[in-house]
Amino acid sequence: MRESAFKRGIIGPSLAYAHTVDAPAAFRRQLLDAIPRLRRYARSLVFDAAHADDLTQSTLERALTHWHQFDQRRDMLVWLLSIAHNAHLDTRRRDARMTVTAPDELQTAQDRHSSDPGTDVGLRLDLLAALRRLTPEQREPLLLVCVEQLTYAEAAEVMHIPMGTVMSRVCRARAALRQFLDGSDRAGAPVLRRVV
């Protein structure tokens, strides 16, 4: 099972062979079943496929290294999302120490998404831009609740914060997204309209 996942590119070589000897087969099956949702969360969290794959890889390596700490009464996905959340916070803290300023990436995003137009490329780009404008404290619980469809209690467990805090952050994030997408947050700025 590990080799087929490795051959398909889902897991990297270090994950395919490191620390898996001790993990029970049932644990490894649950882990493999959770990979698609874990990758989706990672991609929506970091907005870059390569960084998301790195985050997914790191999460899976940490899970396999600490498989014996997994409580079978818990949901595997909630446990993995908690690990991913902590790994993401570790990366943000590390990156904060190394300040790198990137230019506006709108053209790059448009080029990247031009090969897969979907239903409305402009709307998708607007949504991605609006999500980027949210603070991480608002974006993370919003993605857990709205994209990953976790309950408020599960999101609170993943983020290690009270459930009421998750609820208020999601509420503020939704309000901010509405403002960003409506364009009502730009007082005095010239309004550009997208013509489709």
Secondary structure by P-SEA (a helix, b strand, c coil): caaaaaaaccccccccccccccccaaaaaaaaaaaaaaaaaaaaacccaaaaaaaaaaaaaaaaaacccccccccaaaaaaaaaaaaaaaaaaaaaabbbbbccaaaaaaaaacccccccaaaaaaaaaaaaaccaaaaaaaaacccccccaaaaaaaacccaaaaaaaaaaaaaaaaaaaacccccccbbbbbcc
